Amino acid sequence: MTGEEFAIEHAMPNLYFHITTAYAILRHNGVEVGKKDYLGPLPYKV
């Protein structure tokens, strides 16, 4: 298994699973979590 295969087939799905589960637990406990909490401040061009 190459590093790229590992990242795509194992690491990324595992990461997304844990992010989704953490989001669900926080929301279940009444924490207001939104898109900006994940994205952080967006760099705007002036």
PyMOL Python script that loads the backbone (N, CA, C, O; Angstrom):
from pymol import cmd

cmd.read_pdbstr("""\
ATOM      1  N   MET A   1       0.859  -1.172   0.000  1.00  0.00           N
ATOM      2  CA  MET A   1       0.000   0.000   0.000  1.00  0.00           C
ATOM      3  C   MET A   1       0.905   1.235   0.000  1.00  0.00           C
ATOM      4  O   MET A   1       1.810   1.370   0.823  1.00  0.00           O
ATOM      5  N   THR A   2       0.632   2.117  -0.938  1.00  0.00           N
ATOM      6  CA  THR A   2       1.425   3.346  -0.997  1.00  0.00           C
ATOM      7  C   THR A   2       0.876   4.363   0.005  1.00  0.00           C
ATOM      8  O   THR A   2      -0.210   4.187   0.557  1.00  0.00           O
ATOM      9  N   GLY A   3       1.634   5.407   0.224  1.00  0.00           N
ATOM     10  CA  GLY A   3       1.172   6.458   1.126  1.00  0.00           C
ATOM     11  C   GLY A   3      -0.088   7.135   0.617  1.00  0.00           C
ATOM     12  O   GLY A   3      -0.975   7.482   1.397  1.00  0.00           O
ATOM     13  N   GLU A   4      -0.163   7.321  -0.693  1.00  0.00           N
ATOM     14  CA  GLU A   4      -1.350   7.940  -1.290  1.00  0.00           C
ATOM     15  C   GLU A   4      -2.582   7.055  -1.111  1.00  0.00           C
ATOM     16  O   GLU A   4      -3.662   7.548  -0.785  1.00  0.00           O
ATOM     17  N   GLU A   5      -2.419   5.751  -1.324  1.00  0.00           N
ATOM     18  CA  GLU A   5      -3.540   4.828  -1.128  1.00  0.00           C
ATOM     19  C   GLU A   5      -3.999   4.835   0.329  1.00  0.00           C
ATOM     20  O   GLU A   5      -5.197   4.843   0.611  1.00  0.00           O
ATOM     21  N   PHE A   6      -3.037   4.831   1.249  1.00  0.00           N
ATOM     22  CA  PHE A   6      -3.384   4.869   2.665  1.00  0.00           C
ATOM     23  C   PHE A   6      -4.176   6.127   2.999  1.00  0.00           C
ATOM     24  O   PHE A   6      -5.200   6.066   3.679  1.00  0.00           O
ATOM     25  N   ALA A   7      -3.689   7.272   2.513  1.00  0.00           N
ATOM     26  CA  ALA A   7      -4.351   8.545   2.810  1.00  0.00           C
ATOM     27  C   ALA A   7      -5.765   8.571   2.261  1.00  0.00           C
ATOM     28  O   ALA A   7      -6.690   8.993   2.954  1.00  0.00           O
ATOM     29  N   ILE A   8      -5.945   8.129   1.030  1.00  0.00           N
ATOM     30  CA  ILE A   8      -7.255   8.203   0.381  1.00  0.00           C
ATOM     31  C   ILE A   8      -8.217   7.143   0.895  1.00  0.00           C
ATOM     32  O   ILE A   8      -9.395   7.429   1.111  1.00  0.00           O
ATOM     33  N   GLU A   9      -7.733   5.932   1.091  1.00  0.00           N
ATOM     34  CA  GLU A   9      -8.623   4.822   1.431  1.00  0.00           C
ATOM     35  C   GLU A   9      -8.824   4.607   2.925  1.00  0.00           C
ATOM     36  O   GLU A   9      -9.798   3.968   3.323  1.00  0.00           O
ATOM     37  N   HIS A  10      -7.938   5.118   3.751  1.00  0.00           N
ATOM     38  CA  HIS A  10      -8.067   4.883   5.191  1.00  0.00           C
ATOM     39  C   HIS A  10      -8.102   6.168   6.013  1.00  0.00           C
ATOM     40  O   HIS A  10      -9.027   6.388   6.794  1.00  0.00           O
ATOM     41  N   ALA A  11      -7.106   6.999   5.835  1.00  0.00           N
ATOM     42  CA  ALA A  11      -6.977   8.170   6.701  1.00  0.00           C
ATOM     43  C   ALA A  11      -8.098   9.181   6.504  1.00  0.00           C
ATOM     44  O   ALA A  11      -8.665   9.661   7.485  1.00  0.00           O
ATOM     45  N   MET A  12      -8.431   9.515   5.265  1.00  0.00           N
ATOM     46  CA  MET A  12      -9.470  10.520   5.017  1.00  0.00           C
ATOM     47  C   MET A  12     -10.847  10.062   5.516  1.00  0.00           C
ATOM     48  O   MET A  12     -11.513  10.828   6.213  1.00  0.00           O
ATOM     49  N   PRO A  13     -11.302   8.844   5.187  1.00  0.00           N
ATOM     50  CA  PRO A  13     -12.587   8.423   5.738  1.00  0.00           C
ATOM     51  C   PRO A  13     -12.593   8.387   7.266  1.00  0.00           C
ATOM     52  O   PRO A  13     -13.601   8.719   7.890  1.00  0.00           O
ATOM     53  N   ASN A  14     -11.480   7.987   7.866  1.00  0.00           N
ATOM     54  CA  ASN A  14     -11.370   7.946   9.312  1.00  0.00           C
ATOM     55  C   ASN A  14     -11.474   9.353   9.903  1.00  0.00           C
ATOM     56  O   ASN A  14     -12.157   9.560  10.907  1.00  0.00           O
ATOM     57  N   LEU A  15     -10.802  10.307   9.283  1.00  0.00           N
ATOM     58  CA  LEU A  15     -10.851  11.700   9.722  1.00  0.00           C
ATOM     59  C   LEU A  15     -12.274  12.242   9.633  1.00  0.00           C
ATOM     60  O   LEU A  15     -12.773  12.840  10.586  1.00  0.00           O
ATOM     61  N   TYR A  16     -12.929  12.034   8.488  1.00  0.00           N
ATOM     62  CA  TYR A  16     -14.289  12.535   8.311  1.00  0.00           C
ATOM     63  C   TYR A  16     -15.259  11.885   9.292  1.00  0.00           C
ATOM     64  O   TYR A  16     -16.173  12.547   9.783  1.00  0.00           O
ATOM     65  N   PHE A  17     -15.074  10.602   9.582  1.00  0.00           N
ATOM     66  CA  PHE A  17     -15.916   9.921  10.563  1.00  0.00           C
ATOM     67  C   PHE A  17     -15.799  10.600  11.932  1.00  0.00           C
ATOM     68  O   PHE A  17     -16.808  10.870  12.584  1.00  0.00           O
ATOM     69  N   HIS A  18     -14.571  10.872  12.359  1.00  0.00           N
ATOM     70  CA  HIS A  18     -14.370  11.469  13.677  1.00  0.00           C
ATOM     71  C   HIS A  18     -14.870  12.907  13.736  1.00  0.00           C
ATOM     72  O   HIS A  18     -15.403  13.327  14.763  1.00  0.00           O
ATOM     73  N   ILE A  19     -14.710  13.664  12.669  1.00  0.00           N
ATOM     74  CA  ILE A  19     -15.238  15.027  12.632  1.00  0.00           C
ATOM     75  C   ILE A  19     -16.762  15.006  12.719  1.00  0.00           C
ATOM     76  O   ILE A  19     -17.354  15.779  13.472  1.00  0.00           O
ATOM     77  N   THR A  20     -17.391  14.126  11.954  1.00  0.00           N
ATOM     78  CA  THR A  20     -18.847  14.031  11.956  1.00  0.00           C
ATOM     79  C   THR A  20     -19.376  13.583  13.309  1.00  0.00           C
ATOM     80  O   THR A  20     -20.380  14.110  13.789  1.00  0.00           O
ATOM     81  N   THR A  21     -18.715  12.623  13.924  1.00  0.00           N
ATOM     82  CA  THR A  21     -19.139  12.135  15.233  1.00  0.00           C
ATOM     83  C   THR A  21     -18.978  13.215  16.304  1.00  0.00           C
ATOM     84  O   THR A  21     -19.862  13.388  17.142  1.00  0.00           O
ATOM     85  N   ALA A  22     -17.868  13.934  16.285  1.00  0.00           N
ATOM     86  CA  ALA A  22     -17.668  15.023  17.251  1.00  0.00           C
ATOM     87  C   ALA A  22     -18.736  16.095  17.071  1.00  0.00           C
ATOM     88  O   ALA A  22     -19.270  16.608  18.055  1.00  0.00           O
ATOM     89  N   TYR A  23     -19.053  16.435  15.825  1.00  0.00           N
ATOM     90  CA  TYR A  23     -20.098  17.424  15.533  1.00  0.00           C
ATOM     91  C   TYR A  23     -21.441  16.956  16.103  1.00  0.00           C
ATOM     92  O   TYR A  23     -22.154  17.734  16.737  1.00  0.00           O
ATOM     93  N   ALA A  24     -21.783  15.684  15.875  1.00  0.00           N
ATOM     94  CA  ALA A  24     -23.056  15.155  16.363  1.00  0.00           C
ATOM     95  C   ALA A  24     -23.128  15.174  17.890  1.00  0.00           C
ATOM     96  O   ALA A  24     -24.170  15.503  18.458  1.00  0.00           O
ATOM     97  N   ILE A  25     -22.040  14.825  18.546  1.00  0.00           N
ATOM     98  CA  ILE A  25     -22.018  14.827  20.019  1.00  0.00           C
ATOM     99  C   ILE A  25     -22.173  16.247  20.548  1.00  0.00           C
ATOM    100  O   ILE A  25     -22.940  16.483  21.482  1.00  0.00           O
ATOM    101  N   LEU A  26     -21.445  17.197  19.953  1.00  0.00           N
ATOM    102  CA  LEU A  26     -21.554  18.588  20.399  1.00  0.00           C
ATOM    103  C   LEU A  26     -22.968  19.109  20.198  1.00  0.00           C
ATOM    104  O   LEU A  26     -23.525  19.736  21.100  1.00  0.00           O
ATOM    105  N   ARG A  27     -23.559  18.862  19.033  1.00  0.00           N
ATOM    106  CA  ARG A  27     -24.919  19.334  18.763  1.00  0.00           C
ATOM    107  C   ARG A  27     -25.924  18.678  19.715  1.00  0.00           C
ATOM    108  O   ARG A  27     -26.856  19.331  20.183  1.00  0.00           O
ATOM    109  N   HIS A  28     -25.736  17.409  19.994  1.00  0.00           N
ATOM    110  CA  HIS A  28     -26.631  16.700  20.917  1.00  0.00           C
ATOM    111  C   HIS A  28     -26.584  17.337  22.306  1.00  0.00           C
ATOM    112  O   HIS A  28     -27.593  17.373  23.010  1.00  0.00           O
ATOM    113  N   ASN A  29     -25.419  17.834  22.692  1.00  0.00           N
ATOM    114  CA  ASN A  29     -25.258  18.453  24.011  1.00  0.00           C
ATOM    115  C   ASN A  29     -25.573  19.944  24.010  1.00  0.00           C
ATOM    116  O   ASN A  29     -25.305  20.632  24.995  1.00  0.00           O
ATOM    117  N   GLY A  30     -26.137  20.450  22.919  1.00  0.00           N
ATOM    118  CA  GLY A  30     -26.614  21.817  22.879  1.00  0.00           C
ATOM    119  C   GLY A  30     -25.608  22.870  22.461  1.00  0.00           C
ATOM    120  O   GLY A  30     -25.888  24.065  22.562  1.00  0.00           O
ATOM    121  N   VAL A  31     -24.458  22.454  22.001  1.00  0.00           N
ATOM    122  CA  VAL A  31     -23.448  23.417  21.563  1.00  0.00           C
ATOM    123  C   VAL A  31     -23.823  23.909  20.167  1.00  0.00           C
ATOM    124  O   VAL A  31     -24.099  23.113  19.269  1.00  0.00           O
ATOM    125  N   GLU A  32     -23.828  25.233  19.997  1.00  0.00           N
ATOM    126  CA  GLU A  32     -24.124  25.808  18.686  1.00  0.00           C
ATOM    127  C   GLU A  32     -22.846  25.766  17.842  1.00  0.00           C
ATOM    128  O   GLU A  32     -21.923  26.550  18.058  1.00  0.00           O
ATOM    129  N   VAL A  33     -22.808  24.863  16.903  1.00  0.00           N
ATOM    130  CA  VAL A  33     -21.653  24.704  16.034  1.00  0.00           C
ATOM    131  C   VAL A  33     -22.114  24.964  14.606  1.00  0.00           C
ATOM    132  O   VAL A  33     -23.121  24.418  14.158  1.00  0.00           O
ATOM    133  N   GLY A  34     -21.368  25.800  13.901  1.00  0.00           N
ATOM    134  CA  GLY A  34     -21.730  26.123  12.532  1.00  0.00           C
ATOM    135  C   GLY A  34     -20.558  26.004  11.589  1.00  0.00           C
ATOM    136  O   GLY A  34     -19.467  25.586  11.977  1.00  0.00           O
ATOM    137  N   LYS A  35     -20.797  26.379  10.333  1.00  0.00           N
ATOM    138  CA  LYS A  35     -19.784  26.270   9.292  1.00  0.00           C
ATOM    139  C   LYS A  35     -18.542  27.091   9.616  1.00  0.00           C
ATOM    140  O   LYS A  35     -17.424  26.647   9.358  1.00  0.00           O
ATOM    141  N   LYS A  36     -18.726  28.282  10.177  1.00  0.00           N
ATOM    142  CA  LYS A  36     -17.572  29.139  10.471  1.00  0.00           C
ATOM    143  C   LYS A  36     -16.661  28.538  11.540  1.00  0.00           C
ATOM    144  O   LYS A  36     -15.477  28.869  11.595  1.00  0.00           O
ATOM    145  N   ASP A  37     -17.194  27.668  12.380  1.00  0.00           N
ATOM    146  CA  ASP A  37     -16.361  27.007  13.379  1.00  0.00           C
ATOM    147  C   ASP A  37     -15.379  26.042  12.720  1.00  0.00           C
ATOM    148  O   ASP A  37     -14.286  25.814  13.238  1.00  0.00           O
ATOM    149  N   TYR A  38     -15.762  25.484  11.593  1.00  0.00           N
ATOM    150  CA  TYR A  38     -14.881  24.575  10.866  1.00  0.00           C
ATOM    151  C   TYR A  38     -13.935  25.333   9.938  1.00  0.00           C
ATOM    152  O   TYR A  38     -12.758  24.990   9.829  1.00  0.00           O
ATOM    153  N   LEU A  39     -14.446  26.353   9.279  1.00  0.00           N
ATOM    154  CA  LEU A  39     -13.653  27.060   8.282  1.00  0.00           C
ATOM    155  C   LEU A  39     -12.698  28.072   8.888  1.00  0.00           C
ATOM    156  O   LEU A  39     -11.619  28.315   8.348  1.00  0.00           O
ATOM    157  N   GLY A  40     -13.088  28.659  10.001  1.00  0.00           N
ATOM    158  CA  GLY A  40     -12.273  29.704  10.591  1.00  0.00           C
ATOM    159  C   GLY A  40     -12.420  30.989   9.794  1.00  0.00           C
ATOM    160  O   GLY A  40     -13.271  31.074   8.909  1.00  0.00           O
ATOM    161  N   PRO A  41     -11.610  31.981  10.093  1.00  0.00           N
ATOM    162  CA  PRO A  41     -11.718  33.250   9.358  1.00  0.00           C
ATOM    163  C   PRO A  41     -11.284  33.066   7.910  1.00  0.00           C
ATOM    164  O   PRO A  41     -10.266  32.432   7.634  1.00  0.00           O
ATOM    165  N   LEU A  42     -12.056  33.620   6.997  1.00  0.00           N
ATOM    166  CA  LEU A  42     -11.740  33.520   5.589  1.00  0.00           C
ATOM    167  C   LEU A  42     -10.854  34.688   5.167  1.00  0.00           C
ATOM    168  O   LEU A  42     -11.130  35.835   5.517  1.00  0.00           O
ATOM    169  N   PRO A  43      -9.805  34.406   4.427  1.00  0.00           N
ATOM    170  CA  PRO A  43      -8.926  35.488   3.973  1.00  0.00           C
ATOM    171  C   PRO A  43      -9.576  36.248   2.805  1.00  0.00           C
ATOM    172  O   PRO A  43      -9.699  35.716   1.701  1.00  0.00           O
ATOM    173  N   TYR A  44      -9.978  37.463   3.055  1.00  0.00           N
ATOM    174  CA  TYR A  44     -10.601  38.283   2.024  1.00  0.00           C
ATOM    175  C   TYR A  44      -9.533  39.134   1.338  1.00  0.00           C
ATOM    176  O   TYR A  44      -8.663  39.711   1.991  1.00  0.00           O
ATOM    177  N   LYS A  45      -9.619  39.198   0.020  1.00  0.00           N
ATOM    178  CA  LYS A  45      -8.705  40.059  -0.735  1.00  0.00           C
ATOM    179  C   LYS A  45      -9.278  41.459  -0.769  1.00  0.00           C
ATOM    180  O   LYS A  45     -10.481  41.641  -0.961  1.00  0.00           O
ATOM    181  N   VAL A  46      -8.428  42.440  -0.586  1.00  0.00           N
ATOM    182  CA  VAL A  46      -8.860  43.836  -0.568  1.00  0.00           C
ATOM    183  C   VAL A  46      -8.621  44.484  -1.908  1.00  0.00           C
ATOM    184  O   VAL A  46      -8.923  45.664  -2.086  1.00  0.00           O
TER     185      VAL A  46
END
""", "prot")
cmd.dss("prot")
cmd.show_as("cartoon", "prot")
cmd.util.cbc("prot")
cmd.orient("prot")
